[in-house]
Amino acid sequence: MSVLRQLNLKEHLLTAISYLIPIVCGAGFLIAIGMGFGGTSQEELIQGEFSFWDALATMGGVGLGLLPVVIATGISYSIAEKPGIAPGMIIGLTANTIGAGFIGGILGGFLSGYLVIALIKYLKVPQWAKGLMPTLIVPFFASIIGGLIMVYIIGIPVSAFTSLLTNALNSLGSSSLLVFGGVVGLLSGVDYGGPINKTVFAFVLTLQAEGINGPITALQLVNTATPIGFGLAYLFGKMFKKNIYTPVEKEAIKSAVPMGFVNIVEGVIPIVMNDILRCVAATAIGGAAGGAVSMWLGADATVPFGGVLMLPTMSNPWTGVAALVVNIIVTGFTLALLKKHKSEEQVELEEEIEEEDINLDDIKVY
Amino acid sequence: MKIVGVAACTVGIAHTYIAQEKLESAGKKAGHEISIETQGTIGIENELSSEQIEEADIIILATDVKVSGKERFEGKRTIQVSTEVAMKSPNKLIKKAEEVVTQQS
């Protein structure tokens, strides 16, 4: 375990995802707008034979096609810094070419990064060849070793696994879809954009890179619905004659709800921190309901981020709306039901809250 | 005591800034001078100057992703946590930083 911690696999993956998100959003909207107006994403734009919308869709298509390369380069860079970029790109492109896709890109990125680190550490060259190290030796050897491993060893099983997974998910029946969507929704809700959410995100983003849009749509609709549900809970609370938020929390809600519409769930964190158990329960129950509805109805946004802006990219936007509405109402209602009434004096006292103890494993001192 | 640090999260739009705010207010409450640089998707904000880093007793890195310019902190006492820890337990984290500094001197 301690070796795994040392390697910091998750940090490298998250770093790469942080580079990936803006690319997926930019390209995702391009392809959605282009295809929405009847364009198609083409292999090649031949002068005079494409429309404006074809151009947009193609721009998006090439961007999304680069995802395995971006994730490989990002991971490799995170591990090995600048020398990691070149082999990361080459191995990522190789993963694309052999059909190993996004999963191949992830593996390739780690492979490339650690190869570069190992080469720099163990390959001793004479003084006169020092200049050749970053320009020739490291990129060449990392690429040839990593690339060949990708082509002859990892590539084939990974591409087989990828198509197996894709086929299995594409052929899920409606009851399995309900369960799958429920699980995605539940897991994405429980930590408000934290590590569990991001792990699920990495997984469903992988699926989207393989052309399965349902799971990521479910996840992001949950992230969108949660803060709005928290806002609705306030109104539900009023109906039950219950004051569920402190004045500070009410202020937080005012910015959390609009942020929620554009897919930023983190606005509710200050409120959640004050009452973790009840808030998480309401979020998880609402998320499970919303996720299940989303996947069951087949909401399929082509962009992995954007909140209500994702709706127009779906083949049937009403499916997304339905999932959002269900999620918002369930979360809002559950939260209003679970939260305790706050009287005036209590509101004053709430300011000083007990902090969670820090787990020593979570801290590194050096 | 002088504390400087960096906050950075995956999406780089929310956790980063919440962690910064929590740490800065917890640090000030405990009577320290504290400044946290944010490395969000928009880029680096509230950048630490080399004097600030030079004078700091301890560095707190509240990050989920790779930190840009980590070499600036070489040789300094550093605490590394996730943004999660900084958001959930900022006061305890500052206390921990105090312990580390006292142990060292």
Interface residues (C-beta under 8 A of the other chain):
Chain A: E11 H12 L14 T15 I17 S18 I21 P22 S78 G193 G194 P195 K198 M259 I264 E266 G267 I269 P270 M273 E355 E356 D357 I358 D362 I363 K364 V365 Y366
Chain B: C9 T10 V11 G12 I13 A14 H15 I18 T41 D64 V65 K66 R77 T78 I79 Q80 V81 S82 E84 V85 M87 K88 S89 P90 N91 K92 L93 K96 V100
